[in-house]
Amino acid sequence: MGHNILVTGGAGYLGSILIPELLRTGNRVTVLDNFIYKQNSLAHVCSNSNFQIIRGDVRLKNTLLPLLDGMEIIIPLAALVGAPLCDRDPINAKTINHDSMLALFEWAQNEQYILMPTTNSAYGTGDKNNFCSEESELRPISQYAQEKVEVEKALMERSNSISFRLATVFGMSPRMRIDLLVNDFVYRAIHDRFIILFESHSKRNYIHIRDVTRAFLHAIKNLDKMKGEVYNVGLSEANLSKRELCKRIQKYVPDFIFQEALVGKDPDQRNYIVSNEKIEKTGFKPAYSLENGIQELIKGYAMLQNTRYTNV
C-alpha cells in the first residue's frame, strides 16, 4: 500500500528521476512545479492514474496549502539550485529556497513527514583535516548554502522530518543539468577535450542521481527508524579532488587533457571529505559508481550539443 506524496519542483533534475520511481513503487504522487525551464520531463508518466500535476508557484499560499490536505509525505524539491544561480537572482533565491520552505513547515501538519534534500555545501571547508560528518560544524560560504543551513535547522525542529545532505550529484536526467561538476567535466572532456583546473587539490564527495532517488525510497520504507535525523548521502569511495576526478574521466576519454592554472583561484572554495557512515548504518548502500555515471554521461552527451540544459 503506497503513500500520498506531494513533491514540489518535481519536474526538475532530481524530480524527473524520482517521480517515476515513486509511482513504480505504488505511491500516489502530486507534483507542483512552475516549469520555469519549459521542460516536459514528466511527460512519460502522465498516463499513470496515480500521478497528478499542478502548474503553480510554491510561494503562493492559495496554491500550496490546498495541496497539503491528505498528504502523508512531502518532498520539497522546488529551489533555485546552486550558488551561481542564487548569486545571479538573490531575491528569488531567498523567497523560494528560504521563505517558502519556512512557510511549508508552518502549514504542514505535525503528522506529515517532510523529506528534504539539502547540500554538503554547508560544510564549506570542513575541519582542519577537511573531514565532515553530520556532527561537524557548518561553515557555509555561499548564499545558497547559508539559506540551506537555516532551512535545515528549522526543519529539524519538526519530529517527522529527514534531511539529506547530498553530495555533488551526477548522472543523466530528462531535465538535464550540465553545470554540476562531474556532468560539466565529462561534457568538457567530450566536446572540448581539455580543461584548466583551478585549485585541483580541492576535494568533494559525489553521488549518482539514481542513488539519491534510492535514498528517498529507502527513507520512505524506514520513516520511523530514520525520522528526526540528518544524513549525508554520497559515495564513500568517491571523496575525490578535481584532479582525481579528471583522471577517472580520462580512462574513458583518453584524449582528454587537463592542466593546473598557474594563476587565479576557483570562486567555489569548497573543500571537504565527507563521511556517509550514518546512512550506511541504516542499510542504505549506493548502487551506482562514479565510473557508471561517467559512462552514462558519455552516451547521453551524444544527444546534447549545447548549454541550454544548465541552471546558469
C-alpha positions, 0 to 999 in steps of 0.5 A, a space after each residue: 500500500 503506497 503513500 500520498 506524496 506531494 513533491 514540489 519542483 518535481 519536474 526538475 533534475 532530481 524530480 524527473 528521476 524520482 517521480 517515476 520511481 515513486 509511482 513504480 513503487 505504488 505511491 500516489 504522487 502530486 507534483 507542483 512545479 512552475 516549469 520555469 525551464 519549459 521542460 516536459 520531463 514528466 511527460 512519460 508518466 502522465 498516463 499513470 492514474 496515480 500521478 497528478 500535476 499542478 502548474 503553480 508557484 510554491 510561494 503562493 499560499 492559495 496554491 500550496 496549502 490546498 495541496 497539503 490536505 491528505 498528504 502523508 509525505 512531502 518532498 520539497 524539491 522546488 529551489 533555485 539550485 546552486 550558488 551561481 544561480 542564487 548569486 545571479 537572482 538573490 531575491 528569488 533565491 531567498 523567497 523560494 529556497 528560504 521563505 517558502 520552505 519556512 512557510 511549508 513547515 508552518 502549514 504542514 501538519 505535525 503528522 506529515 513527514 517532510 523529506 528534504 534534500 539539502 547540500 554538503 555545501 554547508 560544510 564549506 571547508 570542513 575541519 582542519 583535516 577537511 573531514 565532515 560528518 553530520 556532527 561537524 560544524 557548518 561553515 557555509 560560504 555561499 548564499 545558497 548554502 547559508 539559506 540551506 543551513 537555516 532551512 535545515 535547522 528549522 526543519 529539524 525542529 519538526 519530529 517527522 522530518 529527514 534531511 539529506 545532505 547530498 553530495 555533488 550529484 551526477 548522472 543523466 536526467 530528462 531535465 538535464 543539468 550540465 553545470 554540476 561538476 562531474 556532468 560539466 567535466 565529462 561534457 568538457 572532456 567530450 566536446 572540448 577535450 581539455 580543461 584548466 583546473 583551478 585549485 585541483 587539490 580541492 576535494 568533494 564527495 559525489 553521488 549518482 542521481 539514481 542513488 539519491 532517488 534510492 535514498 528517498 525510497 529507502 527513507 520512505 520504507 524506514 520513516 520511523 527508524 530514520 525520522 528526526 535525523 540528518 544524513 549525508 548521502 554520497 559515495 564513500 569511495 568517491 571523496 575525490 579532488 578535481 584532479 582525481 576526478 579528471 583522471 577517472 574521466 580520462 580512462 574513458 576519454 583518453 584524449 582528454 587533457 587537463 592542466 593546473 592554472 598557474 594563476 587565479 583561484 576557483 570562486 567555489 572554495 569548497 573543500 571537504 571529505 565527507 563521511 556517509 557512515 550514518 546512512 550506511 548504518 541504516 542499510 542504505 548502500 549506493 548502487 551506482 559508481 562514479 565510473 557508471 555515471 561517467 559512462 552514462 554521461 558519455 552516451 547521453 552527451 551524444 544527444 546534447 550539443 549545447 548549454 541550454 540544459 544548465 541552471 546558469 
